[in-house]
Amino acid sequence: MQNASEQESPSLQNFDLPVIYVSENDEILWYNNKFELQLKSSDCYGKNAYETLGLNKESFLEKRSGEIKFNNKEFSVYFTEV
């Protein structure tokens, strides 16, 4: 079975903004190169997305957005279901 990263198109993998896919159980399923560079880690698969990103799940889902800070950079995070 291929992992999610092998199934993604090169355009999404190389998208200019960090992108992640999260399961219904809040586990990180896939992320692109920009996300990996910002986290400075290549081992986030299966980890809890909210803990990894430092987001409060209830607040984030209610607002459908949030702010996070990594490596002295601030990011706006948006949520959409697919």
N, C-alpha and C positions, 0 to 999 in steps of 0.2 A: 504494500500500500504506500502510495506517495504521501509525503507530508504536504501540508498546505502551501509551503513556500515553493515547492516544486511545481505546483499547479497554477500559480499566479503568473500573470503576464509580465514581461519585462518592463512595460511602461508603468505598472503599479509598483513593482519592486523598486524602480528608480525614480518614483514620484518625488517632487521637491519637498514635500512635507512628510513628517512622520505619520505612518498609518499602522494600525493594529486591528486584528480580528480577535474577538473575544467570544467564548462559548456562552451558552445559557447558564453554565455553572461558574462563570466569571474567570475561566482559565484563558490565558493567552494562547491562541491557536497559531497565529501568524503575525509577523511584522516585517516592514520593509527596511531597506538599508538605512534610511534617515533615522528611523526609530532606534535601530541598533547603535548607530553612531552617537545619538544623544544619551542613551542609557550607558554607553561604554560597556556593554555586555552582550554576548551572543547566546546567553543561556536563560532566556525568559520564557521559553515554551513551557506551558503547563502551570506557570505561576499565576497567582491571583492578580488580576489586572488592577484592581482597586488598591491593593497593598503595594504593588510595584510602582504605581503612579502616585501614591499618596493621596488618593481621592476618597472622600466619604461617599459610599455607594448611594445611600438614600437621597442625600442632597444632590448628587450628580444626576441621578435618574429623574428626580423631580424637575430640576432646571434644564436637563439635557445638555449641560455644558459645565465647565469648571476651569480653574486655573491651576497649573502645576509649575514647579520649578525644578530644573535639572541642570547641574553643572553651571550655575550662575546664569541660566537662561530661563525666561518665563515663556510658557506656552498656554494658549487657549485650547481646551479640549472639547470636542463636540461628539455627541452620541447620535447614532442612527441605527435602526434595526434593519437587517437584510434577511 
